[in-house]
Structures are given as structure tokens and as C-alpha cells.
Amino acid sequence: MTIAVSAQGVSQHGQRQHDKYDRLVATAQSVPKLKVAVAHPCDPASLGAVLEAVALGLIEPILCGPKAKIEAVGEALGKDISGLRIVDVPHSHAAAAAAVDLVKAGEAEALMKGSLHTDELMGAVVRREGGLRTARRISHCFVMDVPGHETALIITDAAVNIAPTLEDKVHIVQNAIDLARALRVDPVLVAILSAMETVNPKVPSTIEAAALCKMADRGQITGGILDGPLALDNAIDLGAATIKKIQSPVAGKANVLVVPDLEAGNMLAKSLTFLADADAAGIVLGARVPIILTSRADSTITRLASCAVASLVAEAQRSQLSIPEV
């Protein structure tokens, strides 16, 4: 029997539904399996997520870390991992380096964070010699499934760039647009957020928002429709935009939200997660390959959605020229 889902994304049995993520996973299952180098999957949460993604046909993993420890975790989970390739290295730093090296050698199309610190993995990614830098600024996107909101919301940057400059924001916006297009969003409607919808010289984020929109008009940012500055309410709610008499193809319908800085983005994403029961799949873009960043607190569906997002990004990259390295 099909369970009806209400506007709040709750089934008749009162269980939270994940229709947006379910569609995302289903789409990713239609493309080739993603070859993923997994750095240090040495706890039940990280290895369990890998095995779930394997079971759904999303990824083909290469596990980088201490072989004995990985096998012990697999045994504790009651899973047979003998069919998976393991690159045996002694510790987490070596695991991060080995995962990056697999990408450099063309054996992996994405990286996935295991039970190591994000700084360890990203340090290997951005190292000057042998890293995965490109001409793009590296940035993070949350792909959020918010109950009651019709579409998934991409929020950027809430995890990597602390106080981005205008130049940084050009890359952050372009990375987010490219992600949205890889996720088959059409049209891509980008709201450059601030505390207000008018340009105010005393509020720098409003000036940068206006500059980004003009840069899009001149072809310096492509693939999406930009508007800003917009306050959060009139970016995502048509009623609020109407009350403010904002005439815009983006206002009230934005599917990409670009925040002024990391603090604002982090608070927005966590507010949605903890106050609105939203899920937040995460991905890092701008490197040679997509990077799946998961948290120990992430649910299984969120981890799977992160794998699905990376799979669709990699599929989009297969059909395009890669981003030039620096």
C-alpha cells in the first residue's frame, strides 16, 4: 500500500519521509557507479555508510586505512567486506594522502571522509605538491531536504570559507550553480542573501550581492539566474516577496541560497536541521573531484544522499572538460 505524504513530509504512520533525497538516490542509481576513495573508514558509522551505498549500487569504494582496523569494524557490523579493495596504510594522515593519490592516478572519481578530522582530509586535498587544487576556489554546499518546502535547497558556503571576499564569492556561486545543474535543477535560481533586500552602503554584503548580480549580467557567472540582496524570507517565500513588492524571477522561488559568510551559513543550516527537522547532505566542490563530507551525527539517508550528490556531480564532469588545475 502506498503511504500518503502530507505537506510536512510525514507519513500516515507519523514517520519522517525523505522524498527529495529518495528521488536524488534514484537518479544517482541510473548513472554508472561512482569510484570513491574513502579515507579512514574506521568506525561503524563511516564504514556502515559505505556499505549502505554499495548495497544501493551508488558507489564502488576503495578503502584507505589500517586494514586490520577496517576489517575489525566490518566484523563488528556483521558484514563481509572481503570483496572490497583496501589500501593498507598505518594512520589517518596516510589514509588521506593515499585517497588523494588514488584520484591523481585516475583510480577514483571522488573522495569520501571517514572517521578522520575534516582538516586532515582537506589538508591532503589542498597541498601545493600533489594535491587536487584547480583554478576554482574550494567551497562547500549543503543540499537540504526541508520538510514542508517543495524543493531541495542548496546553501553555500557554511563550512569552508570563513569570510569570503567578492572574488571568492564568484567561485562559491559558480560552484553552487554547477552543482544545481548536475542535480538537474532547472532553472537555477540563486538568491544572494543579506539582512535586507535593498543596497545599503553600511552593510557590505548588500553591495557584494549587487556586484555579483551585475557580474552575472556581464557573463562572469553563468548557468543561473541571480538576484540580491534578498532577505531570507523574500528569497524563499512568495508571500513575503509580494508584501515587499519585489519583482524578480528569483524572489520567493530561490533554490540556491548564498550566505554572506560561514557564520551566517552555519547558523542557517543548523537552524533548519535542529528546528525544522531538515536533513543536510554535504559536498565540497572546486577540487578536481567532488568530496563527500559526512558528520558522525548524520543519518543514514543523509550519508546516502551525499553519495548520490557526488555521483551526479561526477557524471556531469564526465561529460565536460575538467576544471583546469593550478
Secondary structure as the mmCIF struct_conf table of DSSP 4:
data_model
#
loop_
_struct_conf.conf_type_id
_struct_conf.id
_struct_conf.beg_label_comp_id
_struct_conf.beg_label_asym_id
_struct_conf.beg_label_seq_id
_struct_conf.end_label_comp_id
_struct_conf.end_label_asym_id
_struct_conf.end_label_seq_id
HELX_LH_PP_P HELX_LH_PP_P1 THR A 2 ALA A 4
TURN_TY1_P TURN_TY1_P1 ALA A 7 GLN A 8
BEND BEND1 GLY A 9 GLY A 9
STRN STRN1 VAL A 10 VAL A 10
TURN_TY1_P TURN_TY1_P2 GLN A 12 HIS A 13
BEND BEND2 GLY A 14 GLY A 14
HELX_LH_PP_P HELX_LH_PP_P2 GLN A 15 GLN A 15
STRN STRN2 ARG A 16 ARG A 16
HELX_LH_PP_P HELX_LH_PP_P3 GLN A 17 GLN A 17
HELX_RH_AL_P HELX_RH_AL_P1 ASP A 19 ALA A 28
TURN_TY1_P TURN_TY1_P3 GLN A 29 SER A 30
BEND BEND3 VAL A 31 VAL A 31
HELX_LH_PP_P HELX_LH_PP_P4 PRO A 32 LYS A 33
STRN STRN3 LEU A 34 ALA A 39
BEND BEND4 ASP A 43 ASP A 43
HELX_RH_AL_P HELX_RH_AL_P2 PRO A 44 ALA A 55
TURN_TY1_P TURN_TY1_P4 LEU A 56 GLY A 57
STRN STRN4 ILE A 59 GLY A 65
HELX_RH_AL_P HELX_RH_AL_P3 LYS A 67 ALA A 76
TURN_TY1_P TURN_TY1_P5 LEU A 77 GLY A 78
TURN_TY1_P TURN_TY1_P6 SER A 82 GLY A 83
BEND BEND5 LEU A 84 LEU A 84
STRN STRN5 ARG A 85 ASP A 88
BEND BEND6 PRO A 90 HIS A 91
HELX_RH_AL_P HELX_RH_AL_P4 SER A 92 LYS A 104
TURN_TY1_P TURN_TY1_P7 ALA A 105 GLY A 106
BEND BEND7 GLU A 107 GLU A 107
BEND BEND8 GLU A 109 GLU A 109
STRN STRN6 ALA A 110 LYS A 113
BEND BEND9 SER A 115 LEU A 116
HELX_RH_AL_P HELX_RH_AL_P5 THR A 118 VAL A 126
TURN_TY1_P TURN_TY1_P8 ARG A 128 GLY A 130
BEND BEND10 ALA A 135 ARG A 136
HELX_LH_PP_P HELX_LH_PP_P5 ARG A 137 ILE A 138
STRN STRN7 SER A 139 ASP A 145
TURN_TY1_P TURN_TY1_P9 PRO A 147 GLY A 148
BEND BEND11 GLU A 150 THR A 151
STRN STRN8 LEU A 153 THR A 156
BEND BEND12 ALA A 158 VAL A 160
BEND BEND13 ILE A 162 ALA A 163
HELX_RH_AL_P HELX_RH_AL_P6 LEU A 166 ALA A 182
TURN_TY1_P TURN_TY1_P10 LEU A 183 ARG A 184
BEND BEND14 ASP A 186 PRO A 187
STRN STRN9 LEU A 189 LEU A 193
BEND BEND15 ALA A 195 THR A 198
TURN_TY1_P TURN_TY1_P11 PRO A 201 LYS A 202
HELX_RH_AL_P HELX_RH_AL_P7 PRO A 204 ASP A 217
TURN_TY1_P TURN_TY1_P12 ARG A 218 GLY A 219
BEND BEND16 GLN A 220 ILE A 221
BEND BEND17 GLY A 223 GLY A 224
STRN STRN10 ILE A 225 LEU A 230
HELX_RH_AL_P HELX_RH_AL_P8 LEU A 232 ILE A 236
HELX_RH_AL_P HELX_RH_AL_P9 LEU A 238 ILE A 243
TURN_TY1_P TURN_TY1_P13 LYS A 244 LYS A 245
BEND BEND18 PRO A 249 VAL A 250
TURN_TY1_P TURN_TY1_P14 ALA A 251 LYS A 253
BEND BEND19 ASN A 255 ASN A 255
STRN STRN11 VAL A 256 VAL A 258
BEND BEND20 PRO A 260 ASP A 261
HELX_RH_AL_P HELX_RH_AL_P10 LEU A 262 LEU A 275
BEND BEND21 ALA A 276 ALA A 276
STRN STRN12 ASP A 279 LEU A 285
BEND BEND22 GLY A 286 VAL A 289
STRN STRN13 ILE A 291 ILE A 292
TURN_TY1_P TURN_TY1_P15 ARG A 296 ALA A 297
HELX_RH_AL_P HELX_RH_AL_P11 THR A 300 ARG A 318
TURN_TY1_P TURN_TY1_P16 SER A 319 SER A 319
BEND BEND23 GLN A 320 GLN A 320
HELX_LH_PP_P HELX_LH_PP_P6 LEU A 321 GLU A 325
#
